[in-house]
């Protein structure tokens, strides 16, 4: 008997959805920072064995008051995850509260597929607080399973995987067993660069920046060693943001390139030459054409 299913991870920003999926897949599928809106797209990570295949889907955090069409598109990724799931993981953390009229709560109450309550960051919580939270959630919604975890420390993640295996339906594999995601290399290259922008820049810069990989070429150095040459463009919304990204004398973008290249070389297991350019696209977060070009539509 072979089992397979789509397991969609939902929750608010910064509760550890991406950390959880990375822990489950065993690879870095989603970038992780402590800033909201780190995850902008729906990212798939695949876990396969001889007897099962689980397709995890990491979604953006729910934006309660979307200010741009980009935010609406991100919320649409979350809405879609309710429609095609064989099982849903609601990830929350101690101290987080959802009012009864929250759209997510209302959708969860209507679900007809198994629903797990995953309480993350238990290493930062007292047992009494945890027990109270479990009772409050289960009084509101009929969860199939409730499991406290620490995704960062992989506490109870193996147990969670076994519980998921027990709930997914019988069926064939949807992807080759050695495949880890449905995204191309270029997508992850752009995400690694964007992660560094989130980590290195402050204020509005990370939220106005979008990275597009324009070229990705496997080549050889003058000595004959393999090298990957990558050209990427960083789009921002204003000329002042371009100036901040580049920095005085180009120092800021030079540091960005160095930090991104280190991670890219580790991820690609190859020497990398990275060339970055910054372009201004006014109000791109409300531009339907550009949002489609950037993969939000």
Secondary structure, 3 states (H helix, E strand, C coil): CCEEEEEEEECCCCCCHHHHHHHHHCCCCCCCCCCCCCCCCCEEEEEECCCEEEEEEECCCCCCCCCCHHHHHHHHHHHHHHHCCCEEEEEEECCCCCCCCCHHHHHHHCCCCEEEEEEECHHHCCHHHHHHHHHHHHHHCCCCEEEECECCCCECHHHHHHHHHHHCCECCCCCCCCCCCCCCHHHHHHHHHHHHHHHHCCCCHHHHCEEEEEEEEEEECCCCCEEEEEEEEEEECCHHHHHHHHCHHHHHHHHHHHHHHHHHHHHHCCEEEEEEEEEECCCHHHCHHHHHHCCCC
